[in-house]
Amino acid sequence: MKYIFVSDIFGKTAHLSHFAKQFNTDHLIIDPYNGELQTVTDDSQQYTHFMSKCNHDGYLNKLNSIFANVADATTVIAFSAGGAAAWRSIAHVNNPHIKKLIAFYPSQVRHHLDIISPIPCEFIFANEQHFDIQHVINNLSAQKQIICTVTDYKHGFMNPLSKGFNSAGYQQLCRYLLS
């Protein structure tokens, strides 16, 4: 099994590269900035930067191009904006080689609840306060091959560059994914 890791708005970081290497297999890291390291100040400014450099639809288009060319059995693990873009892209591309999506805190999926997933998906949500997470979970969970979990952690808990980072949450989910 190969892996594609789709970054959040912070892009490709040393931390994400380290995370991906733990899987000990072929992998690809996709980010909104074509691998160019970003000078990160805070979540809010990084989101503004993401919207000006790539935005949600731009990230979707980038993933569509990459996902269409996947030729081996692949699992996609994606974070935040990357998770929402991956959710949209797997349905659009419908490549049979993409076998599963695991998306961490993809809050933007709430705007795309009409998508029918062609593959099993696991959504690991943060404890979101700015929208009705239960409504999103109810809609997604109506599809048999979708599993939704809500953690007690804040949005960004898997990324040390985010103010929501939680070391215990990161370690717990790493153990889960690698087991």
N, C-alpha and C positions, 0 to 999 in steps of 0.2 A: 504494500500500500504506500502510495506517495501522499504528500501533504502539500497543500497551498495554505499559507498564512496570509491573511488580509489585515493590514494594520488599521489602527484607528487614525484619528486626525493628526497624531504626532508623527506618523510615518515610520519608516524603517529606523529602528534604534538598536543600540548594542543590546539592550534588554530583550527586545523581540528576537533578535538573532540568537541570543543565548537560549531563549525559550524554545525556538524552533529546533535547535541542535539537540535538545534533550530527547527528541523523537527518534534519533539515530537512523534516519532514512532520508531518501531523496526528498528535497523540499524546495519550494519557491516562496519568497516573500514578496508580496505585492503591496505597494503603498501609493499614496496620491501624488508623490513628488519624484517619481522615477528613481528612487534610491538616494536622492540627495538629502543629506542630513539637515535637519531643521534646527534653528536656534529657538528653543522653547522657553517661553516666559511663564505663561500660565494657561489654564484650560480655555478661558474666554478669548484671549488673544490668539491662541492656536486655532480655535474654531473659526474666527474671522479670517485668519490666514488660509485655512483649508477652503473656506467658501470662495475666497478670491482666486486661489490657485487651481482648484479642482472642482469643488462642490459635489453634491450628492449625485446628480445626473452624470457629471463627468467621470466620477468614480465608477458608476454603473457601466458606462460605455467602455471604460478601460477593462473592467472585469469581463464584460461580454466578449471582447476581443481575445482575452487570455483563456477564458473558460471554453470558448468554442474550439480551441485547439488542444485541449487536454486529451491525451491518447492512452493513458494508463489509469487503472483504478486509483482514485484520489479522494481524500477527505479534505474538506475545506474547514479551517478554523479561523474565525474572523472576529474582529473586535469593533464594537460601537458602530461608527459610520461605515466601516468596512463590513460589519455583519449585516447591516441593512442593505448595502449595495450587493453583497453576495446573495442575500435572500432574493432580491429582485432579479439578479443575473441568472441564478440557477434555473428559475422558472422560464426566463426569456430564452436562454440558450438550450436548455434541456439536453445536455450532453450525457449520454448513458455512462460515461467513464467517471463522472463525478458521483460518488456513492453516498456521501453524507455531508451535511453542513452542521457545524457546531458554532454557534454565534453567542458571544458574550456581550451583554448589555446593549443590544441593537435597538435602542429606543425608537429610531426612525421607522421601524417596521410598522409602527402604529398607523402610519399613513398608507400602508400597502397591505391591508388585511384581506384584500380580494384575491391575492395570489394563491394559487393552488400549487403546492410543492410536488415536484416529480420525484423527490428523494426524501429519505428520512432526515429530519432536522431536529436539533436539540438547541433550544434557546435557554441561556442562563442569564436571567435578568438581574439587574441590580435592584436595590430597594429604591425605586423611582418615586419622586414626590410631585413632579410637575405634570403628570398625566395619570389616567386611570389604568394602571398596570393590569388589574383584574379583567377589565374589558378586553385588553389585548390578548391576554392568556386564554380567555374563554373562546375568542375567535380563532386563535391559532390551534388550540387544543381540539377543536372540532374536527381537525384533520387527523386521521388515525396514525399517520407516521410522524407526527410532531409531538415532541415532549418539551414542556416548559417547566422551568424551575425558577423560583425567586429566592435570591440570597438575602442575607441581612446586610450585605456590603453596599457601598455607594458606587455610583457610576464611575468607571475607571479603576476599579479595584485590582485589575490585573496589570496595570501600568504604573511603575514608580514615578513617571513624569506627571501623572494626574494627581490632582488634590484628593481624589477619591481612593487612591491606592491603599490597599490593606494587605500587609505582608502575610498574615494568617490566611486570609481568603485566597491569595495567590498560591500559597503553598498547598492549601487544601485542594484547590481545583487542579493544580499540576499533578498531585498524587492521583486524583480521579482520572485525569486524561491519560496518564502514563501507566495506569494499572491494567 
